[in-house]
Amino acid sequence: MQVIYPAKPRFRLGQLAAHVVVALIALVVIGGATRTMEAGLACPDWPLCYGSFLPGRQMNLQVFLEWFHRLDAFFVGIVLIIQFAFSLYWAKSLPRWLPWTYGLLSVLVAFQGFLGALTVLQLLPSLIVMAHLAVAFTLVAIMSGVTQQLLSPGKSIMPPWLRSLGFFSLVSVIAQSLLGSRVATSWAAHRCLDFGDSCNLLGLHRLSAIPVTFLVISFVIISSFQRDVFINQWRYLLTIVFLIISQIFLGVFSIQLGMTEPSLIIGHQLIACLLVAVLSALNFKGRGIDDSSQSLFMAKSTLETCHG
């Protein structure tokens, strides 16, 4: 007996999931811009902004950044809840893990909203801001992986040991990004460059970038020597190399300019988020299964085919 799933619900959810990944990346970048432009408290209340959904005469660049950050977060939350509902409605036509995953994502989004409220109401405490970013990166990683599993189902091209290396690379990038968030939210870079204070934290962030870069590049090089992986995933591998090189240059130039150029700092966070998304996609991308004219694909086989 074989279990087959209609491909149409899978692709519809996959396409919607891809849009959510873009929205999540935008959310992280806008959040970075909000912090860099010192707009985190531009809307002093929560969830409204100056007591209204759309502030009027108070609107300026800082208020717009904080307001739009919240609007994007609201949009992501609503779309994830809709996807969760669809995954339950189409449960018999989708992999068993999908509704559970969307349930987890919905809980994470609710927790993210709670952290966002605390960030404003507690006046931007460093550890809460860092936790806020940690949940955001987790959402990007999970959603990117879900998107690949929906649009490119099937067994992974990478052997298990290589996927483990890819997973550790992903975790190391997230950890390095969170350390960078700690540096930013405690103003360690500015305090070190201007007053010679908190240089240990900044130095730790710069020093830890070396093993993280080595791990990610090692993952790319080893993957490139796996013929099947390279043929099918070379675009992802080249993208990772480009992002790593860009991240190094942005980090170096930001320090050389005394952390005074907001576009470089925002770009630094954007590259980190893109690295998380691409590494997750590469780890979860399957071989892909060709759909028949009836738009059906095989999810799993529980019994061998009978011969007679």
C-alpha positions in Angstrom: 0.0 0.0 0.0 1.4 3.4 -1.0 0.5 6.8 0.4 0.2 9.6 -2.2 -0.3 13.3 -1.6 -1.9 15.8 -4.0 0.8 18.2 -5.1 -1.4 21.2 -5.4 -1.8 22.0 -1.7 1.9 21.4 -1.2 2.9 23.9 -3.9 0.4 26.5 -2.8 1.7 26.4 0.8 5.3 26.3 -0.5 4.8 29.5 -2.6 3.2 31.2 0.3 6.0 30.1 2.6 8.6 31.5 0.2 6.9 34.9 0.5 6.9 34.6 4.3 10.7 34.0 4.3 11.2 37.2 2.3 8.9 39.0 4.8 10.9 37.6 7.8 14.2 38.7 6.3 12.7 42.2 5.7 11.5 42.1 9.3 15.0 41.4 10.6 16.5 44.1 8.4 13.9 46.7 9.4 14.5 45.8 13.0 18.2 46.4 12.5 17.5 49.7 10.8 15.2 50.7 13.7 18.0 50.0 16.2 20.7 51.6 14.2 18.6 54.8 13.7 17.8 54.8 17.4 14.1 54.4 16.6 13.3 51.5 18.9 11.3 53.8 21.2 9.9 56.1 18.5 6.5 54.6 19.3 6.4 54.9 23.1 3.3 52.7 23.5 2.4 49.1 22.3 0.8 47.7 20.2 -0.5 51.1 18.9 1.8 54.0 18.0 0.9 57.2 19.8 -2.5 55.7 20.6 -3.5 55.0 17.0 -2.9 52.4 14.3 -1.4 55.0 11.9 0.3 57.9 13.6 -0.3 61.3 11.9 1.5 64.4 12.9 4.1 62.4 14.8 5.2 60.6 11.7 8.9 61.0 10.8 11.6 58.5 9.7 12.2 57.0 13.1 8.4 56.6 13.8 7.9 55.2 10.4 10.7 52.5 10.9 9.2 51.4 14.2 5.6 51.5 12.9 6.5 49.6 9.7 8.5 47.0 11.7 5.4 46.3 13.8 3.2 46.2 10.6 5.5 43.7 9.0 5.5 41.5 12.1 1.7 41.6 12.2 1.5 40.6 8.6 3.9 37.7 9.2 1.9 36.5 12.2 -1.4 36.6 10.3 0.0 34.7 7.3 1.6 32.0 9.5 -1.7 31.5 11.3 -3.4 31.2 7.9 -0.8 28.6 6.8 -1.3 26.7 10.0 -5.1 26.6 9.3 -4.5 25.4 5.8 -2.1 22.7 6.9 -4.8 21.4 9.3 -7.5 21.6 6.5 -5.3 19.8 4.1 -3.7 17.5 6.7 -4.6 14.3 4.8 -2.9 15.7 1.7 0.3 16.9 3.4 3.2 15.3 5.4 2.4 14.7 9.0 5.1 16.9 10.3 3.8 20.0 8.6 0.8 21.0 10.8 3.0 20.4 13.9 5.7 22.6 12.4 3.3 25.4 11.6 1.9 25.1 15.1 5.4 25.6 16.5 5.9 28.6 14.2 2.7 30.1 15.4 3.8 29.8 19.0 7.2 31.3 18.2 5.5 34.3 16.4 3.3 34.8 19.5 6.4 34.7 21.8 8.1 37.1 19.4 5.3 39.5 19.7 5.6 39.3 23.5 9.3 40.0 23.3 8.7 42.9 21.0 6.3 44.4 23.6 8.8 43.9 26.4 11.5 45.5 24.2 9.4 48.7 24.1 7.8 48.7 27.5 11.1 47.8 29.3 13.0 50.5 27.3 15.2 48.3 25.1 17.0 46.0 27.5 20.0 44.4 25.8 19.2 40.7 26.7 15.6 41.0 25.6 16.6 42.6 22.3 19.1 39.8 21.7 16.4 37.2 22.5 14.1 39.0 20.1 16.7 38.6 17.3 17.3 34.9 18.3 13.6 34.1 17.8 13.7 36.0 14.5 16.6 34.0 13.2 15.0 30.8 14.3 11.8 31.7 12.4 13.9 32.4 9.3 15.8 29.1 9.5 12.7 27.0 10.1 10.6 28.8 7.5 13.4 28.5 4.9 13.7 24.8 5.5 9.9 24.3 5.4 9.8 26.1 2.0 12.4 23.8 0.5 10.6 20.7 1.8 7.4 21.9 0.2 8.8 23.0 -3.1 11.6 20.4 -3.5 10.4 17.4 -1.6 12.2 14.1 -1.4 15.3 12.7 0.2 18.2 15.2 0.7 21.1 15.0 -1.8 23.6 15.4 1.0 24.6 12.4 3.1 23.7 12.6 6.9 27.2 13.5 8.0 27.4 16.4 5.6 24.0 17.7 6.7 25.2 17.6 10.3 28.2 19.8 9.2 25.7 22.1 7.5 23.5 22.2 10.6 26.5 23.2 12.8 27.4 25.9 10.3 23.9 27.2 10.5 24.0 27.2 14.3 27.4 28.9 14.4 26.2 31.7 12.1 23.2 32.3 14.3 25.4 32.3 17.5 27.8 34.7 15.9 25.0 37.0 14.8 23.6 37.0 18.4 27.0 37.9 19.7 27.0 40.8 17.2 23.6 41.8 18.5 25.0 41.9 22.0 27.8 44.1 20.8 25.3 46.4 19.1 22.7 46.6 21.9 25.3 47.3 24.6 27.0 49.9 22.3 30.3 48.0 22.8 31.8 49.0 19.5 31.2 52.7 20.0 32.4 52.5 23.6 35.5 50.7 22.6 36.4 53.0 19.7 35.5 56.2 21.5 36.5 55.5 25.1 38.5 52.2 25.1 35.7 50.5 27.1 34.0 47.1 26.4 36.7 46.2 23.9 36.7 42.6 25.2 33.2 42.0 23.9 34.0 43.6 20.5 37.2 41.6 20.3 35.4 38.4 21.1 32.9 39.1 18.3 35.8 39.7 15.8 37.8 36.7 17.0 34.9 34.3 16.9 34.2 35.2 13.3 37.4 33.3 12.3 36.2 29.8 13.4 32.7 30.5 12.2 34.0 31.5 8.7 36.3 28.4 8.7 33.4 26.1 9.5 31.1 27.5 6.9 33.8 27.6 4.2 34.8 24.0 5.1 31.2 23.0 4.6 31.1 24.6 1.2 34.4 23.1 0.1 33.5 19.6 1.3 30.1 19.9 -0.4 31.7 20.9 -3.6 33.7 17.7 -3.7 30.4 15.7 -3.4 29.6 15.4 -7.1 25.9 15.0 -6.8 25.6 17.8 -4.2 27.7 20.2 -6.4 25.8 19.6 -9.6 22.4 20.2 -7.9 23.3 22.8 -5.3 26.1 24.8 -6.8 24.1 28.0 -6.8 23.5 27.8 -3.1 27.2 27.1 -2.5 28.3 30.1 -4.5 25.8 32.3 -2.8 27.2 31.3 0.6 30.7 32.1 -0.5 29.6 35.5 -1.8 27.7 36.2 1.4 30.7 35.3 3.6 33.1 37.5 1.6 30.5 40.4 1.7 30.0 39.9 5.5 33.8 40.2 6.1 34.1 43.4 4.1 31.1 45.0 5.7 32.4 44.1 9.2 35.9 45.5 8.5 34.6 48.7 6.9 32.1 49.3 9.7 34.9 49.2 12.3 37.3 51.3 10.1 34.6 54.0 9.8 34.0 54.0 13.5 30.5 52.4 13.3 29.2 55.7 11.9 27.7 54.4 8.6 24.2 53.0 9.2 24.0 51.4 5.8 27.0 49.2 6.5 25.6 48.1 9.9 22.2 47.3 8.4 23.8 45.5 5.5 25.9 43.4 8.0 22.7 42.2 9.6 21.0 41.6 6.2 23.9 39.4 5.1 23.7 37.4 8.4 20.0 36.8 7.9 20.5 35.7 4.3 23.2 33.3 5.4 20.8 31.7 7.8 18.1 31.4 5.2 20.5 29.9 2.5 22.2 27.5 4.9 18.8 26.2 6.1 17.5 25.9 2.6 20.6 24.0 1.5 20.2 21.6 4.4 16.6 20.9 3.8 16.3 21.0 0.0 15.4 17.6 -1.4 16.0 16.0 -4.8 12.6 17.0 -6.0 9.9 14.7 -7.2 8.4 15.0 -10.7 4.6 15.3 -10.5 2.4 13.2 -12.8 -0.3 14.6 -15.0 -2.6 14.2 -12.0 -0.3 16.3 -9.9 0.5 13.5 -7.5 3.8 12.7 -5.9 5.0 9.9 -3.6 5.5 10.8 0.0 6.4 7.4 1.4 5.9 3.7 0.8 4.8 1.5 3.7 4.7 -1.9 1.9 6.6 -3.4 -1.0 4.8 -3.7 -4.3 3.0 -7.0 -4.7 4.1 -9.2 -7.6 1.7 -11.6 -9.2 
